[in-house]
Amino acid sequence: MRKVVLGNHAVAWGVCLARAEVICAYPITPQTQVVEELANMCADGRLSARFSEVESEHSAMAVCIGASAVGARTFTATSSQGLALMHELLHWAALGRHPIVMANVNRALAPGWNIWTDQNDSLSQRDTGWIQLYCETNQEVLDTTVQAFKLAEAVDLPVMLVLDAFYLSHTSEPVEVPEPAAVDAFLPPRGARLVLDVDDPRAFGGLVGPGSYMELRRQQQAAMEAAQAAFYRVEQEWETITGRRYGAVEPYRADAAELLLVTSGTVTSTARVVVDAWRERGVAVGLLKVKMFRPFPTQTLRALLSGAPRVAVLDRNISPGRSGIFAEEIRAALYDLAPAPRPQLYGYILGLGGRDVTPAVLDGIIAQTLAAPYPERDDIWVDQQYPVSSGVGQPAAEGATERAAAEEVKAQEAYR
């Protein structure tokens, strides 16, 4: 059936179709509607699940870990400060190999207090061991929610699906809801290999000494590596049911592009319109949408970006003291390519705290990137009034880089 739903309700419908068995809830704007709708579904009988209300996000993840340990299919949702409060237990869930699914509605971290979107909350958890999948539309949100359970249970790792605050969470779009029977065939009940059972006692999360701990980490890394192939299989099967797939990386008009934009989340939809406009003018601009951030699709990106003269990465996030996080990951992925196929990479910081990313802003980025022989700095900040504020196409003063490096060495020596 087709429904017009909020992004938050698209998550809830996906959880309902997946027949989650335990849902743990602590409300926080802008994800509260996810768990509210699931509470309604549990109350009116549409979903047969244990709905647990707790006093904090930390407790919510603790309940999910316990429920997963006894073999239940588990779900929770959070945002921003709530995700930060969960941090300790995100490690427990991941290294404990619990296939929990969590929706994180991207919201800026305080201070200043801000309820609008950027990606720093989810990306600050990138090393906890969770698979991360970023969504562009409400349809993709629903589809990814169902897929996330199958992927998590295939590799015994938790999955975080991510959607933008307000641009998706509180915006209604038409969504195709698959038939429950089709989803049941796609996602049968969870069959956990190891569970807490009083009749077959086991210990979970106990003390591990130096002789064994590295093996646990290596197994986790191997599962992450397997997740990319597993995601491909999950999407392939989902496509046979619904006709829809997204890919870890989705190219759009990327063939023979003079400039490729790299996006994630809802900025992608705006960028598609802008790419079409530039193509109509005869300028070969294309787009790569990155859906899967962990595990990072290094080889796919290398193949798609190799040979493109210029790449503009649009980061709705910042790693303070460095630059945009997607840009940094892509720089690392391209590092050992030979100079000829390795593109010039321009990293833009934009849209933080919910600031609009309009077609005019993207037009300015494209125009200045095409005009600039190289970026002056790794983090090019995009201003609201002036499409690109500084840092692109301005050659550094002669010897400036060398002087900065020498000053850094002197400062390090003085510190020592």
Beta strands, then each sheet from edge to edge (+ up, - down):
strand 1: 2-6
strand 2: 22-25
strand 3: 50-53
strand 4: 74-78
strand 5: 101-106
strand 6: 131-134
strand 7: 159-164
strand 8: 172-176
strand 9: 249-252
strand 10: 259-263
strand 11: 285-290
strand 12: 292-294
strand 13: 310-315
strand 14: 344-349
strand 15: 380-381
sheet 1: 1+ 8-
sheet 2: 3+ 2+ 4+ 5+ 7+ 6+ 12-
sheet 3: 9+ 11- 10- 13- 14- 15-
end
